[in-house]
Amino acid sequence: MIRHLADSNPRLAIEIPKTLSLRTNLARIAVCVGTVLLITAGASIAKADTIAASLYTPSLGSNPVVIDLFGITLGSTAEIFGSGYTIQFVSPFPSGQGVVQGASSGQYAVPVAGVSGGQPEYLTGDYGSLLTTNIADSGDYFSTGLGSIIITFTTPQYSFALLWGSIDTSNSLTFNDVGSFQVTGSEVQAAAAGFVGNGYQGPGGSAYVAVDTSTPFTTVTATSGVVSFEFAGVAGSNLPFTSAPEPASIYLCGIAVGIGIIGLRRKVSSK
């Protein structure tokens, strides 16, 4: 079975308008969704870095750069050149990781993108692709193993979206903006309302994550202290991605609050 995420019941009454800015309207979001954690990068909320973690696809930002994995050789560590980006697998990169498909016991698990009829759903391709309950039809995605994957954008970006699979506390993203903003799996777990458990591979263990930075970045580095950090549906934008709740969020989160937002005091990477 393959379907669009929006092809289910009417939307929840809880809805964030597409024009709502995550930077400037966090108080309004708190009223809408009930649970919001905010830590600002400075005295001004308008300059806050934010993480929105939810169980539905964020709407595309302005002039999005979508990472396309179609046709990429599975397991290859060769540099990938795409439209508006390049991808590097930092040497020495673990064998059998990189761009993968399906699941491999003890190595990687397919990020869960939804639920239909009590069954987990998966992306069939890149950002915004159809969903399927047949894991054999799931699309390609990234898996770091214990290595690092660097995504470099040709032009500066302010927002980054991905489907973060089986979220582990030691998974992390590091941005090369001012201060080397870092997002950890622990922070994403805290932002994802109804999160099930560390490294959980079923519904409620993955989340769509949109990271909005206050200063531009061109590279994002994905790493993990455990096997593995799996992620799919990757895109960048020069304006924030917008979250609009879908019914699937109830099933994935297990409760009616489908989004959590957390802002962080900027911390400098030790690397």
N, C-alpha and C positions, 0 to 999 in steps of 0.2 A: 504494500500500500504506500503510495506516494502522494503527499498533499502539501499545500502551502500552509505555513503556520497560522495564517489568519482565517483559513477555511474551516472554522469550527463554529462554536456558539457565538452569539453577539458579544461585544466587548463588555468587560466588567464596568460597573458604575464608577469604579476608581480609575480615573484617566488623567494623564498629564498632557495638556495641549502641546502640539508640535512646536509652537512658538515659544514654549517655556525654556528659559535659559537656566542651565544647571548652575552657572556661576552666580547669577544675580537673584534667583528666586528660590533659594533653598528653603526659606521659611514656608513658602506656599507648598512646596513639595512635602514638607513635614506634615502639613495639614492633610494633604491628600492621602499619604500612605502610612502615616502613623509612626514609623520607626526610622529615624535619621540620625546618623552620627556625623558631626562636623568638626574638623580640625582645620584651621586656616593656615595658609602659608604666610600670612602677615595680618595686619590689623584690618585690612579690607576684605570683606567676603568676595568682592568682585575679583580679587586676585587669588582666590583659593584654588588649589588643585583638588579635584574630586574624582571619586570612583563611584560609578553607578553599577551595581551588580543585580541582575534580575534574570528571570527565567523566560524571557521573550526577546525577540530580536530588536535592537535599537534601530530607529529610522536612520537612513543615510544622512550624513552631514553634507556640507558644501563641497562640491568637486571631490568626491571620495576617490581614494586610490584603493581599489580592491585587489587583494593578493590572489592571483590565479594559479592554482596548483594542477589544473587539468593538463594531462600529458607529461607531467614530470616523472622521471624514472624513480620508482620507489627504492628507498634505501641509498640513493645516490647522495654523495656529499659535495658534488660539484656546485659551484656558485650558480644561482638562478638569477636571470635577468628578465624583468618584467616591465610593463608599461608604468613608469613612474617609481620603480623600486628595484632593489637587488636584495638577494638573500644569501648569507654566508653561514656555513657550518664550521664553527671554530675548531681547528685541528689541535690535538687529535680528537676527532669526533667518534663517539661510540658506534660500533658496527651494528647494523640493523635498525638504527634510529634515523631521524631526519624527517623526510616526507614518507608517511606510512598510510596504510589503509586496513580497515578491519581491526581485529584485536589480536594480541599475542600475549599469552599468559606470562606474567612477571615482567613484561616489557612495556606494553601500552594498551590503553582501552579507548574505545571510540567516545568522544564527548557526546553527552546526551543533550539534544536540542528541543525535546518536547515529549509529550505523552499522548497516545491515542488508544482508547479502549483498554487502558491499563498497561499498555506496552510502551517501552521507550522508543522515541523517534530520534533519527539522526539526520544531519545535513547530507544531501546527495552530492553536494559540490562546495562551492565557495560561499562567501557572504551572500545571504538572501536567496540561496538555492532552495529547491523543494525539500520536503522532509519525507522520510521513509521509516517504516517499522522493521524493514528487512535489513539487518546489519550488513548483508552481502552487497546491498545496493548503496551503502554509505560511501561518501566521498573521501578523498585524500585529506590528510591533516598533518600537522606538525607534532613531533615527539622529540624532546630533547635528550631522553635518557639522562645521563649525568653530564651531558655536554652543554654547549651554548649555541643558540641560533640568533644571528643578528639580521634584523630587517632594516635596510637603509632606504629612506625615501629621497627622491630626487629634489623635491621642494619641501620647505618647512611645513610641519603639521602641528595642530593644537589638540587633536583628539584621536584616540586609538580605540578600536572596538575589536573584540574577539569572543569566541565561545570557549571559555576556560573549562577544560575537562577534568573530572575527578580531582577537585582542588586540594592540593597538599600544602601544608604550612610552609614548606621550604621551596615552593615554586616562587619565582619572582620575575618581574619585568623591570628593567632599568632604562630610563630615557636619558638622552644626552642633552636635555635642555639645561638651563641655568640651575646648578645645584644637583644635577644628576638625580632627578626624581625617581624614586623606587617604589614599586607596588609589590607587596608580598602576598602569598596565599593566605596568610593569617588575616590580613586586612580585607581581602576579598570575602573570606568566610564570614567576617564580622558584618560586611555590607550586604550579604545575600540573605534576605529574610527567609526563614524556613530551611536553611542549609542543614543537610542530614548529618554528615560526618566527614572527618578528614580522610581524603583519598577515596571516598565512596564513589563507585563506578556506575551506580544506577541513577534514576531520576532523583533530583534534589542534591546531587553531588557535583553537578556542573552548573555553570551560570554564564549568561551573556554579560560581558564586562565592557563598560565604556569608561575610559580614562581621559579626563579633560585637564590639560596642563595650562598653567598661567603664562608660560613662556614657550616658544616654539621648540620643536625637536625634529631631528632628521633620522635618528637611529633608535631602535628599540631592541634590547637584548633580553632574550628569554633564557633562564637557567633554572636548574633544580638541584637540590641536595639529595634527592631520592629519585629513583626511577618510577615515574617520569613526569614531565610537564607536557601534557597533551593540549593542543589548542587548534581551533578551526575557525572558519568564517572571519578571516582577518581583514581589516580595512583601516585606513587612516583618513583624516579630514582636516581642513583648516578651520572648521567651525565645529562646535560640539555635536555629537550624535544625540538624537532625541529619543527618549523612552516613551512608548505608548503601550500600556498593558494589554496583553492578550489573554484569553481564557486559559491557555496552556499554563500560565504562570501559577494558577491555583493548584493544578495537579502536580507540577514540578516542585513547588515550594511546600505543598501540603497544607498551606493556610491561605487566607484571602489577601494577605499583604504580599504583593509580588515583587517589590523593589526595595532595596536598601541603598542608601547613599552615604558615603564616608569621605570626608576631606582629611587631608593629612598635613601636619607641619612638615615642611620640606626637609628632607634629610639627605645628607651627602653620602653617596656610595663609598664604601671603603676600598673599592677597586681602583 
